[in-house]
Amino acid sequence: QVQLVESGGGLVQVGESLRLSCAHSGTSFGVNVMGWYRQAPGKQRDLVATVTSGESTNYADFAKDRFTISRDIAKSTVTLQMNSLKPEDTAVYYCNFRSLYPRDFESWGRGTQVTVSS
């Protein structure tokens, strides 16, 4: 297991930007995927973006043109740059670490609140 600590959430106005960071304990050895998910009140948790240990990225459709995920293997961090924020981006954003090899396990951060005010 790894411990994940998110930072960077907050309250912003429509059209502004936020940068979320997630730091994980332990090493990134092996095949794994880090990503961000979000959950709005009363809704399910949805994928925002992921990045593999090989630095391949995947984005939800709503994130493709506005969000950028990046990963620093050496610093054990993953970052989500969010631009042109909209009220519908308001949610709790969770960092996720999924190890695929040599061990199969998954860890979640506690989440960070992002609120976009109109």
C-alpha positions in Angstrom: 0.0 0.0 0.0 1.0 3.6 -0.4 -0.2 6.7 1.3 -1.5 9.5 -0.8 -1.7 13.2 0.2 -3.5 15.7 -2.0 -3.2 19.4 -2.0 -4.2 22.4 -4.1 -8.0 22.5 -3.9 -9.9 25.6 -3.1 -12.5 28.1 -4.2 -12.1 29.8 -7.6 -14.2 31.8 -10.0 -15.4 30.6 -13.4 -12.6 30.6 -15.9 -9.8 30.5 -13.4 -7.3 27.7 -12.9 -6.2 25.4 -10.1 -3.4 23.0 -9.8 -3.8 19.8 -7.7 -0.9 17.8 -6.5 -0.7 14.4 -5.0 2.3 12.9 -3.3 2.7 9.2 -2.5 4.8 7.4 -0.1 6.9 4.5 -1.1 8.5 3.8 -4.5 6.9 3.7 -8.0 8.7 0.5 -8.9 6.9 -1.7 -11.4 3.8 -1.1 -13.5 1.3 1.3 -12.0 -1.2 4.0 -12.8 -1.8 7.2 -10.9 -4.8 9.4 -11.5 -7.5 11.8 -10.4 -11.1 11.1 -9.9 -13.9 13.4 -8.8 -17.2 13.1 -7.0 -19.9 15.7 -6.9 -22.6 15.6 -4.2 -25.1 12.9 -4.9 -23.1 11.6 -7.8 -20.8 8.7 -8.4 -17.0 9.0 -8.5 -15.8 9.6 -12.0 -12.5 9.4 -13.8 -10.8 12.7 -14.6 -7.4 11.6 -15.9 -4.7 9.0 -15.4 -1.1 8.6 -16.2 0.8 5.3 -16.2 4.3 4.5 -15.0 5.2 4.7 -18.7 3.7 8.2 -18.8 0.8 7.3 -21.0 -2.2 9.5 -20.3 -5.9 9.1 -20.5 -8.6 11.8 -20.0 -12.3 11.9 -19.5 -14.0 13.7 -22.4 -14.8 16.8 -20.2 -11.1 17.0 -19.2 -9.4 16.6 -22.6 -9.2 20.3 -23.6 -8.9 21.9 -20.2 -7.0 19.6 -17.9 -3.4 18.3 -18.0 -2.1 15.4 -15.9 1.6 15.0 -15.3 3.8 12.8 -13.2 7.2 13.2 -11.7 8.4 9.6 -11.0 11.5 10.8 -9.1 9.4 13.0 -6.8 6.6 10.5 -6.5 4.0 13.1 -7.4 1.2 13.5 -9.8 -0.2 16.9 -10.8 -3.5 17.9 -12.4 -3.5 21.3 -14.0 -7.1 22.5 -14.4 -7.8 25.5 -16.6 -11.0 27.3 -17.7 -12.9 25.9 -14.7 -16.6 25.7 -14.8 -19.2 25.4 -12.0 -19.8 21.8 -13.0 -16.2 21.0 -12.1 -17.1 21.5 -8.5 -16.4 18.3 -6.7 -14.1 16.5 -4.3 -11.1 15.4 -6.2 -9.4 12.1 -5.2 -5.9 10.9 -6.0 -5.6 7.2 -6.9 -2.7 4.9 -7.1 -3.1 1.5 -8.7 -0.3 -1.0 -8.7 -0.5 -3.6 -11.4 2.9 -5.4 -11.1 4.6 -6.8 -9.2 1.8 -6.4 -6.7 -1.9 -5.7 -7.4 -3.3 -3.1 -5.0 -5.0 0.2 -5.0 -4.9 3.3 -2.7 -7.0 6.4 -2.5 -6.3 9.8 -1.0 -8.7 11.6 1.3 -9.7 14.0 -1.4 -9.5 17.8 -1.8 -12.5 20.1 -2.4 -12.6 22.1 -5.6 -15.4 24.7 -5.8 -16.0 26.9 -8.8 -18.2 29.9 -8.2 -20.1 31.7 -10.8 
